[in-house]
Amino acid sequence: MAAHYFERALFIVGEQNSGKSTQLRSMFRDARLGTDGVIPSAANLREMYRLSNERSLYIRLSSPHERKEYIGRRPNEGADNFLDKTAEKIAAGTPHAGKRWNFACPLQPHSANYMPNVVETVRAFVGRFDPERTRVLFLSPDRHGDLLQGGHLPLVDSLRLIPSVEVAWVDARERTLNGLLIADVFEFT
């Protein structure tokens, strides 16, 4: 039996500088994340949060596209594999943080640097970790008020074919309005 069990994954999808990390930060409005509903302003947040005695959340604020990570063949010596890095962080946290894991991360919709598009990234993630549920939230309108262009609809259609994947859109013009809605994917009561 695996040392850990993957419950839920959340991906916030938007173009570069569209407000993905800001929307992820807004989850801290949820008191379960230990900040009494106050959104932390620190540039770097902890990566691991306890949701209960057996349940933890690994949150990333930088997309693997921006970090020049990869899936598949290693492009160069300095690059990290997104899936391996995720597995290593969870394995390192499992002995003391419980066995039930959840994950939140921003993604870009299209291929960038060494990372594939959101469909291939989510498909690889689901194939590797087999979460019970995977929620993909597209930012539209984004923090600038820009709507997603039609090129995103084929991505959505392809995401819907992946088992366990749910797709929705979030209005990201307000920095904190969606925090509880986003955090609800990790509500288990």
JOBELSUL-V26044 format. One record per run of one state. SS is the DSSP state (a for helix, b for strand, c for the rest). FROM is the first residue (numbers start at 1). TO is the last residue. Records with the same first field share a line. If there is no record, write none. Layout:
# JOBELSUL-V26044
SS = FROM-TO ; FROM-TO
This chain:
# JOBELSUL-V26044
c = 1-4 ; 14-19 ; 30-30 ; 34-47 ; 51-54 ; 60-69 ; 71-80 ; 98-99 ; 108-111 ; 113-114 ; 116-117 ; 130-132 ; 140-149 ; 160-164 ; 171-178 ; 187-189
b = 5-13 ; 48-50 ; 55-59 ; 70-70 ; 81-81 ; 100-107 ; 112-112 ; 115-115 ; 133-139 ; 165-170
a = 20-29 ; 31-33 ; 82-97 ; 118-129 ; 150-159 ; 179-186
